[in-house]
Amino acid sequence: MTLIETTPIAGQKPGTSGLRKRTAVFMGPHFLENYVQATFDGTGGAAGKTYVVGGDGRYFNDRAIQVILRMAAANGALRCIVGQGGILSTPAASNLIRKTGADGGLILSASHNPGGPDADFGLKFNGANGGPASESVTAEIYARTQDITAYHIAETQDVDLGALGQQRLGDMVVEIVDPVADYAALMEDLFDFNAIAALFQGGFTMRFDAMHAVTGPYATAILEDRLGAAKGTVMNGTPSEDFGGGHPDPNPIWAKDLMDVMYADDAPDFGAASDGDGDRNMIVGRGAYVTPSDSLALLASKAHLAPGYQGGLAGVARSMPTSGAVDRVAEALGISCYETPTGWKFFGTLLDAGKVTLCGEESAGTGSDHVREKDGLWAVLLWLNILAETKMSVADLMAEMWGTYGRCYYTRHDYEDVEADRANAMFDGLRARLGDLAGEVFAGQTVAWADEFAYDDPVDGSHASAQGLRVGFEGGGRAVFRLSGTGTVGATIRLYLEQLETNAARLGLDPAEVLAPINAAALALSDLPAVTGRDAPNVIT
């Protein structure tokens, strides 16, 4: 075991989903080692502990795992459980932490960000409940990065990540496990696999776009091998270090291959996609795209059709920028609906306390209390279970939901790689004016209220401030402004637009047309184009 002297490295403050940087930054001298040592130190040390380790297979994943294992051994860890080949989807890692009683997990992923030597890499710590570290824990990790003087690492040969079974690294046991088996077994406990298999046997067709990312092996094993979907149902199913040169973000822009298939004349009945590390999902029927916000609401309204949720839902939760569609479902079901800041960690206390069963975010993350992460393939299987039980199409399910609860027209505009100073100037300017906006008219829209979202956790009492700027308009419209914490270059301004419609004659309109007045008002009141120099978003989803 070797003690290596080091000094603090700037830029190691974790965000909502761990630390994300350019791959080259992580590969720099001492960068990864400093952060791993700070993670061990900031979580009470590694001595005698068990960790789950794995990632999404992006470039540098395998080398980083070898470093983590050697450092865990040098810091006195008892055992590390590693996905074969270094592969573990984020929800599968969460399940393994919970199933094995591990003390936590180190998950190597930058989620939906591109991968490769010139792209992004990430590392986050999940706690013993299987969920992302709380803000207090990440604060401890960050504090340690600022005063670190040395790290511990074992000088040893690489672990064979391809060989199932146990190996030893010094005094530490390294157990290489099948990354799919335990997760697939959990899914079979939650869903009626016989009913879904019968759906496929009856001629139902589907395409699942794994986007050259981690869910390829999981989707192939479950959808094709266990449920009997036709071979080739899973497209782009082989994980790639650079995700096939693409952007593994499941939305209509980046999953264009799937959208082309689903809007063709001979489209399958159902389509879905997942992201780099398997925690996000996109749902699309034949010619019918489903927004993540609407998907969450639909799943909440129909979850009882799946065996794992037949007892009903304790409650639901959504991130603040997510549309209010699930709120309307919760009200009808007579259950609580919690509005939290963006970041899956904010759902953790609610899930652990049994206050909610389902939760979701507008950024294509949906999940339940089966793990403590959002779970892309889980959402797809719940949709399939619902389709099998209702015998309805995706389009018909959405029309039924809108007819019952009203429709929350919704979209997100991303202004990416904005100069940080300009982005901050825009937010500072709008923040200073929030108290004076009520009653003002912008582009024909009258402001009803405006505030900056803050959150007091109903379980542990923790407080989160500065979580986004919100503006509500008369007539049920809403605009939300957030600075994203998932990028690695510059700043990303996310503008979320929503308009509630309950008139039955107006439930099938073009969302862009319905939301155009809210967008115009949001741009006018924020001065976003003038301050940032941007006249259009990079991505609209």
DRENTORTOR-764080 format. One record per residue (C-alpha): residue in three letters; residue number from 1; x, y, z. Coordinates in steps of 0.001 Angstrom, whole numbers, plus 500000, padded with zeros to 6 digits. Example, Ala and Ser with C-alpha at 12.3 -4.5 7.8 and 13.67 -1.06 7.14 Angstrom:
2
ALA;1;512300;495500;507800;
SER;2;513670;498940;507140;
This chain:
541
MET;1;500000;500000;500000;
THR;2;501384;503396;498994;
LEU;3;500740;506874;500348;
ILE;4;500950;509464;497571;
GLU;5;501361;513116;498492;
THR;6;499051;515484;496653;
THR;7;497534;518943;496814;
PRO;8;493939;520150;496296;
ILE;9;492754;520461;492713;
ALA;10;490238;523163;491835;
GLY;11;486882;522303;490294;
GLN;12;485985;519212;492321;
LYS;13;482632;520409;493658;
PRO;14;479990;517766;492886;
GLY;15;476688;518846;491374;
THR;16;473222;517322;491463;
SER;17;474547;514006;490139;
GLY;18;478132;513799;491357;
LEU;19;481195;515267;489682;
ARG;20;481149;515673;485895;
LYS;21;484051;516999;483865;
ARG;22;485676;516504;480511;
THR;23;487251;513061;480280;
ALA;24;490680;514612;479843;
VAL;25;490257;516446;483154;
PHE;26;489478;513212;485011;
MET;27;492503;511599;483374;
GLY;28;494800;514393;484552;
PRO;29;497480;513817;487234;
HIS;30;495917;512989;490637;
PHE;31;492455;514303;489618;
LEU;32;490538;511016;489921;
GLU;33;492638;509839;492869;
ASN;34;492076;513064;494814;
TYR;35;488324;512874;494324;
VAL;36;488075;509187;495224;
GLN;37;490096;509722;498402;
ALA;38;487924;512719;499283;
THR;39;484852;510552;498723;
PHE;40;486128;507895;501120;
ASP;41;487225;510462;503693;
GLY;42;484062;512534;503375;
THR;43;481853;509503;504019;
GLY;44;483580;508297;507169;
GLY;45;486426;506303;505636;
ALA;46;486443;503023;503742;
ALA;47;487804;500716;506443;
GLY;48;485707;497567;506827;
LYS;49;483131;498676;504273;
THR;50;481550;497106;501211;
TYR;51;481036;499050;498003;
VAL;52;479270;498452;494713;
VAL;53;481313;499711;491741;
GLY;54;480335;499994;488081;
GLY;55;479486;502366;485296;
ASP;56;478015;502947;481880;
GLY;57;480995;501731;479859;
ARG;58;482020;505126;478525;
TYR;59;485662;505891;477685;
PHE;60;487965;505644;480759;
ASN;61;485354;503612;482681;
ASP;62;487525;500483;482917;
ARG;63;490749;502278;483884;
ALA;64;488995;504404;486484;
ILE;65;487486;501294;488078;
GLN;66;490948;499770;488473;
VAL;67;492083;502928;490292;
ILE;68;489009;502897;492531;
LEU;69;489519;499246;493454;
ARG;70;493188;499759;494295;
MET;71;492322;502780;496392;
ALA;72;489463;500978;498164;
ALA;73;491856;498169;499084;
ALA;74;494492;500613;500312;
ASN;75;491880;502394;502420;
GLY;76;490872;499170;504152;
ALA;77;487638;498283;502374;
LEU;78;486422;494759;503057;
ARG;79;484731;494021;499732;
CYS;80;483880;495537;496355;
ILE;81;481068;494166;494174;
VAL;82;481703;495021;490529;
GLY;83;479584;494539;487422;
GLN;84;481228;492221;484887;
GLY;85;483312;494250;482478;
GLY;86;482856;497239;484752;
ILE;87;479264;497571;483546;
LEU;88;476335;498469;485801;
SER;89;473379;500641;484932;
THR;90;472689;503233;487604;
PRO;91;469377;501623;488718;
ALA;92;471027;498192;488742;
ALA;93;473797;499586;490945;
SER;94;471187;501051;493298;
ASN;95;469464;497663;493477;
LEU;96;472750;495871;494218;
ILE;97;473593;498304;497028;
ARG;98;470214;497660;498635;
LYS;99;470167;493898;498043;
THR;100;473679;493247;499350;
GLY;101;473539;495685;502260;
ALA;102;476569;497541;500903;
ASP;103;477728;500733;502567;
GLY;104;477476;502630;499304;
GLY;105;478481;502649;495692;
LEU;106;480749;504464;493276;
ILE;107;478970;504906;489951;
LEU;108;481022;505987;486959;
SER;109;478831;507876;484530;
ALA;110;477995;511268;483127;
SER;111;474474;509991;482407;
HIS;112;473100;511465;479169;
ASN;113;476246;513467;478351;
PRO;114;478343;512318;475353;
GLY;115;481293;510007;476005;
GLY;116;484768;509595;474582;
PRO;117;488261;511029;475030;
ASP;118;487047;514480;473953;
ALA;119;483690;514302;475731;
ASP;120;482518;513819;479334;
PHE;121;483117;511581;482335;
GLY;122;481575;511475;485788;
LEU;123;481702;509841;489207;
LYS;124;479119;509924;491967;
PHE;125;478704;508324;495361;
ASN;126;475453;506625;496339;
GLY;127;474655;505918;499976;
ALA;128;473580;502756;501744;
ASN;129;469944;503337;500730;
GLY;130;471046;503079;497093;
GLY;131;470341;506722;496360;
PRO;132;472547;509678;495427;
ALA;133;474448;511228;498297;
SER;134;472605;513978;500144;
GLU;135;473721;517589;499917;
SER;136;475285;517337;503380;
VAL;137;477384;514355;502274;
THR;138;478488;515952;499021;
ALA;139;479427;519038;501033;
GLU;140;481702;516871;503193;
ILE;141;483284;515342;500090;
TYR;142;483868;518754;498562;
ALA;143;485342;520108;501779;
ARG;144;487820;517234;501797;
THR;145;488886;517981;498216;
GLN;146;489937;521422;499407;
ASP;147;492374;520301;502107;
ILE;148;493565;516891;500873;
THR;149;497295;516233;501270;
ALA;150;497646;512553;500304;
TYR;151;495811;509526;498983;
HIS;152;496184;505776;499540;
ILE;153;496540;503355;496638;
ALA;154;497666;499744;496296;
GLU;155;500446;498820;493884;
THR;156;499099;495673;492281;
GLN;157;498068;494024;489029;
ASP;158;494712;494854;487465;
VAL;159;491653;492928;488544;
ASP;160;490178;490777;485781;
LEU;161;486840;492536;485364;
GLY;162;485626;489914;482892;
ALA;163;485873;486879;485196;
LEU;164;482752;486158;487265;
GLY;165;483437;485188;490851;
GLN;166;485739;486302;493650;
GLN;167;489283;487598;493434;
ARG;168;491508;489185;496050;
LEU;169;493192;492533;495912;
GLY;170;495403;492555;498987;
ASP;171;493089;491945;501940;
MET;172;489995;493060;500000;
VAL;173;487608;490714;498191;
VAL;174;486559;491752;494704;
GLU;175;483400;489993;493533;
ILE;176;482589;490238;489824;
VAL;177;478864;489738;489249;
ASP;178;476492;489446;486292;
PRO;179;475284;493048;485892;
VAL;180;471854;492035;484563;
ALA;181;470704;489050;486636;
ASP;182;469663;490697;489914;
TYR;183;468024;493623;488140;
ALA;184;466043;491328;485819;
ALA;185;464837;489303;488799;
LEU;186;463607;492487;490474;
MET;187;461678;493480;487350;
GLU;188;460043;490062;487226;
ASP;189;458840;490576;490807;
LEU;190;457238;493920;489953;
PHE;191;455598;493195;486607;
ASP;192;453418;490527;485052;
PHE;193;455920;489022;482638;
ASN;194;453369;486445;481473;
ALA;195;450936;489177;480430;
ILE;196;453635;491121;478625;
ALA;197;454897;487973;476905;
ALA;198;451338;487242;475748;
LEU;199;451174;490775;474333;
PHE;200;454197;490077;472154;
GLN;201;452884;486642;471209;
GLY;202;449694;488332;470000;
GLY;203;451593;490338;467392;
PHE;204;452416;493459;469388;
THR;205;455556;495132;468014;
MET;206;458107;497352;469665;
ARG;207;461469;499060;469169;
PHE;208;463802;499952;472021;
ASP;209;466712;502292;471296;
ALA;210;469558;501627;473733;
MET;211;471547;504439;472088;
HIS;212;474782;502371;472126;
ALA;213;474663;502666;475925;
VAL;214;474408;500543;479043;
THR;215;470792;499374;478735;
GLY;216;471508;497367;475594;
PRO;217;472377;494145;477465;
TYR;218;469544;494686;479981;
ALA;219;466905;495327;477306;
THR;220;468050;492413;475166;
ALA;221;468018;490002;478116;
ILE;222;464597;491107;479354;
LEU;223;462636;492160;476269;
GLU;224;463924;489683;473709;
ASP;225;465188;486719;475753;
ARG;226;462652;486629;478614;
LEU;227;459549;488313;477205;
GLY;228;459807;487029;473646;
ALA;229;459941;490296;471727;
ALA;230;461197;489750;468208;
LYS;231;464944;489692;467646;
GLY;232;465996;493147;466576;
THR;233;463493;494835;468886;
VAL;234;466510;496349;470652;
MET;235;468333;498734;468338;
ASN;236;471793;500209;468965;
GLY;237;472106;497597;471698;
THR;238;475881;497174;471980;
PRO;239;477457;499544;474534;
SER;240;480154;501751;473048;
GLU;241;482855;503882;474710;
ASP;242;481599;506913;472786;
PHE;243;477955;505805;472430;
GLY;244;478406;505257;468739;
GLY;245;479516;508843;468324;
GLY;246;476074;510009;469435;
HIS;247;474504;511826;472347;
PRO;248;472850;509260;474663;
ASP;249;469990;511511;475739;
PRO;250;466548;509941;475139;
ASN;251;464601;512756;473544;
PRO;252;463203;513330;470044;
ILE;253;466320;515224;468975;
TRP;254;469025;512735;469936;
ALA;255;466921;509569;469522;
LYS;256;466065;510520;465954;
ASP;257;466599;506944;464718;
LEU;258;463755;505796;466932;
MET;259;461519;508754;466103;
ASP;260;461926;508051;462381;
VAL;261;460845;504451;462982;
MET;262;457862;505433;465161;
TYR;263;456525;508032;462734;
ALA;264;456874;505856;459626;
ASP;265;453851;504388;457844;
ASP;266;454725;500911;459120;
ALA;267;455617;502016;462674;
PRO;268;455616;499488;465528;
ASP;269;452994;499731;468263;
PHE;270;455397;501033;470892;
GLY;271;458801;502655;471099;
ALA;272;461150;503559;473923;
ALA;273;464710;504678;474542;
SER;274;467098;504979;477456;
ASP;275;470237;506997;478128;
GLY;276;473931;506486;478848;
ASP;277;473606;504946;482303;
GLY;278;470075;503580;482007;
ASP;279;468209;505873;484369;
ARG;280;466204;507917;481849;
ASN;281;463514;506962;479368;
MET;282;461597;508210;476371;
ILE;283;458181;506834;475475;
VAL;284;456586;507088;472039;
GLY;285;453647;505315;470489;
ARG;286;452870;504946;466807;
GLY;287;453020;508597;465739;
ALA;288;452529;509705;469337;
TYR;289;455368;511168;471428;
VAL;290;454728;511233;475176;
THR;291;456371;513971;477238;
PRO;292;458133;512753;480394;
SER;293;455700;514800;482478;
ASP;294;452701;513127;480848;
SER;295;454369;509733;481144;
LEU;296;454732;510183;484902;
ALA;297;451068;511129;485181;
LEU;298;449929;508160;483075;
LEU;299;452021;505726;485104;
ALA;300;450632;507130;488350;
SER;301;447058;506739;487097;
LYS;302;447544;503145;485873;
ALA;303;450280;501713;488135;
HIS;304;447761;499547;489979;
LEU;305;447551;497350;486877;
ALA;306;451048;495974;487594;
PRO;307;451440;493374;490385;
GLY;308;454062;495363;492270;
TYR;309;451692;498319;492680;
GLN;310;448289;496684;493101;
GLY;311;448073;497971;496665;
GLY;312;447953;501541;495412;
LEU;313;450393;504413;495724;
ALA;314;451397;506003;499015;
GLY;315;451988;509282;497196;
VAL;316;453815;510773;494242;
ALA;317;456545;513373;493834;
ARG;318;457814;515478;490967;
SER;319;460605;517963;490491;
MET;320;459501;521588;490436;
PRO;321;460026;522168;486679;
THR;322;457991;519052;485824;
SER;323;454466;519822;484661;
GLY;324;451519;519684;487015;
ALA;325;449897;516744;485208;
VAL;326;450711;514259;487971;
ASP;327;449359;516696;490561;
ARG;328;445947;516410;488956;
VAL;329;446124;512618;488970;
ALA;330;447190;512584;492626;
GLU;331;444310;514851;493593;
ALA;332;441834;512516;491902;
LEU;333;443396;509491;493620;
GLY;334;443305;511227;496994;
ILE;335;447063;510875;497579;
SER;336;449782;513394;498382;
CYS;337;451900;515015;495690;
TYR;338;455252;516546;496643;
GLU;339;457091;519205;494633;
THR;340;460862;518988;495104;
PRO;341;463959;520646;493648;
THR;342;465589;519054;490616;
GLY;343;467854;516144;491554;
TRP;344;466878;512570;492391;
LYS;345;468429;512854;495866;
PHE;346;465502;515036;496915;
PHE;347;463132;512100;496394;
GLY;348;465235;509839;498628;
THR;349;463919;510906;502015;
LEU;350;460319;510734;500767;
LEU;351;460868;507221;499410;
ASP;352;462682;506021;502534;
ALA;353;459910;507401;504746;
GLY;354;457220;505661;502702;
LYS;355;455555;508929;501748;
VAL;356;455732;508316;497989;
THR;357;455784;505312;495687;
LEU;358;456318;506948;492279;
CYS;359;458376;509992;491382;
GLY;360;459675;511673;488277;
GLU;361;461370;514564;486549;
GLU;362;460686;516337;483277;
SER;363;464196;515408;482131;
ALA;364;462988;511884;481312;
GLY;365;463640;510342;484715;
THR;366;460915;508215;486288;
GLY;367;461129;505706;489113;
SER;368;459555;504150;492171;
ASP;369;460439;502842;495606;
HIS;370;461955;499635;494150;
VAL;371;465341;501435;494020;
ARG;372;466566;504913;494914;
GLU;373;467359;506059;491393;
LYS;374;465316;506865;488350;
ASP;375;465032;503787;486160;
GLY;376;464573;503871;482406;
LEU;377;463861;500215;481685;
TRP;378;461541;499971;484699;
ALA;379;459396;502752;483201;
VAL;380;459302;500933;479856;
LEU;381;458203;497682;481517;
LEU;382;455470;499453;483500;
TRP;383;454190;500944;480247;
LEU;384;454226;497480;478677;
ASN;385;452313;496031;481637;
ILE;386;449691;498769;481286;
LEU;387;449427;498220;477535;
ALA;388;449019;494488;478111;
GLU;389;446190;494996;480617;
THR;390;444277;497806;478881;
LYS;391;444670;496598;475275;
MET;392;444791;500285;474320;
SER;393;447278;502141;472137;
VAL;394;449639;504769;473504;
ALA;395;447715;507509;471697;
ASP;396;444397;506294;473095;
LEU;397;445795;506107;476641;
MET;398;446984;509695;476401;
ALA;399;443685;510909;474954;
GLU;400;441832;509187;477783;
MET;401;444095;510776;480404;
TRP;402;443765;514282;478938;
GLY;403;440002;513886;478727;
THR;404;439877;512927;482400;
TYR;405;442408;515303;483956;
GLY;406;443011;518024;481354;
ARG;407;446208;518476;479381;
CYS;408;449330;520258;480600;
TYR;409;450965;521388;477359;
TYR;410;454672;521424;478075;
THR;411;458106;521935;476552;
ARG;412;461693;522699;477562;
HIS;413;464079;525030;475739;
ASP;414;467792;524517;476416;
TYR;415;470235;527352;475795;
GLU;416;473535;525475;476021;
ASP;417;477125;526664;476552;
VAL;418;476069;530190;477451;
GLU;419;478890;532325;478809;
ALA;420;478637;531917;482574;
ASP;421;478830;535655;483277;
ARG;422;475968;536364;480881;
ALA;423;473827;533553;482259;
ASN;424;474352;534741;485816;
ALA;425;473615;538328;484820;
MET;426;470286;537267;483327;
PHE;427;469308;535350;486454;
ASP;428;470435;538134;488778;
GLY;429;468423;540676;486810;
LEU;430;465264;538567;486795;
ARG;431;465667;537619;490464;
ALA;432;465829;541281;491451;
ARG;433;462519;541973;489667;
LEU;434;460464;538983;490842;
GLY;435;458678;540915;493570;
ASP;436;457434;543540;491122;
LEU;437;456204;541327;488272;
ALA;438;452676;540502;489480;
GLY;439;450145;542407;487379;
GLU;440;452661;543275;484665;
VAL;441;451844;542326;481068;
PHE;442;454439;540808;478719;
ALA;443;453625;539817;475135;
GLY;444;449944;539834;476045;
GLN;445;450337;537607;479126;
THR;446;449543;538966;482595;
VAL;447;451799;537799;485416;
ALA;448;449784;536351;488319;
TRP;449;452716;535515;490602;
ALA;450;456497;535103;490587;
ASP;451;459002;533659;493046;
GLU;452;462259;531771;493526;
PHE;453;461607;528163;494476;
ALA;454;462891;526929;497839;
TYR;455;462217;523594;499525;
ASP;456;461940;522380;503092;
ASP;457;462193;518605;503244;
PRO;458;459142;517285;505146;
VAL;459;461136;514317;506459;
ASP;460;464517;515595;507609;
GLY;461;463810;519336;507681;
SER;462;466702;520223;505377;
HIS;463;466362;523452;503396;
ALA;464;467273;524006;499745;
SER;465;467190;527531;498349;
ALA;466;467714;529146;494932;
GLN;467;466171;526204;493063;
GLY;468;464758;528073;490080;
LEU;469;462841;531212;489144;
ARG;470;459110;530719;488547;
VAL;471;456565;532965;486862;
GLY;472;452856;532111;486751;
PHE;473;450449;533736;484312;
GLU;474;446715;534284;484427;
GLY;475;444969;531471;482605;
GLY;476;447136;528616;483897;
GLY;477;450437;529301;482141;
ARG;478;453854;528980;483768;
ALA;479;457497;529637;482894;
VAL;480;460444;528355;484913;
PHE;481;464097;529364;484541;
ARG;482;466926;527162;485833;
LEU;483;470689;526989;485468;
SER;484;471494;523331;484873;
GLY;485;474105;521497;486897;
THR;486;474686;518573;484510;
GLY;487;476914;520184;481884;
THR;488;480693;520418;481807;
VAL;489;481263;523564;479715;
GLY;490;479810;527048;480226;
ALA;491;476253;527335;481554;
THR;492;472999;525848;480331;
ILE;493;469845;527888;480802;
ARG;494;466741;525742;480838;
LEU;495;463427;527459;480151;
TYR;496;460362;525346;480921;
LEU;497;456988;526360;479466;
GLU;498;453598;525031;480545;
GLN;499;449952;525766;479803;
LEU;500;447018;523927;481356;
GLU;501;444066;523268;479044;
THR;502;440788;521699;480194;
ASN;503;438609;522567;477183;
ALA;504;437881;519240;475488;
ALA;505;437963;520911;472078;
ARG;506;441542;522096;472642;
LEU;507;443254;518915;473875;
GLY;508;444739;517867;470525;
LEU;509;446529;521036;469464;
ASP;510;450172;521516;468476;
PRO;511;452092;522136;471738;
ALA;512;454375;524682;470050;
GLU;513;451344;526722;468994;
VAL;514;449745;526599;472438;
LEU;515;452980;527519;474216;
ALA;516;454135;530262;471863;
PRO;517;452481;533066;473914;
ILE;518;454072;531805;477148;
ASN;519;457456;531588;475439;
ALA;520;457160;535125;474096;
ALA;521;456235;536442;477531;
ALA;522;459063;534547;479227;
LEU;523;461670;535927;476827;
ALA;524;460304;539455;477171;
LEU;525;460254;539532;480968;
SER;526;463684;537882;481351;
ASP;527;465550;539780;478600;
LEU;528;467190;536427;477843;
PRO;529;468003;537152;474165;
ALA;530;469536;540561;474885;
VAL;531;471543;539537;477945;
THR;532;472827;536189;476654;
GLY;533;473131;537032;472975;
ARG;534;471066;533969;472066;
ASP;535;468122;534302;469724;
ALA;536;467054;530645;469892;
PRO;537;467570;527551;472052;
ASN;538;469980;524795;471017;
VAL;539;467515;522019;471833;
ILE;540;463734;521944;472242;
THR;541;462175;518896;473891;
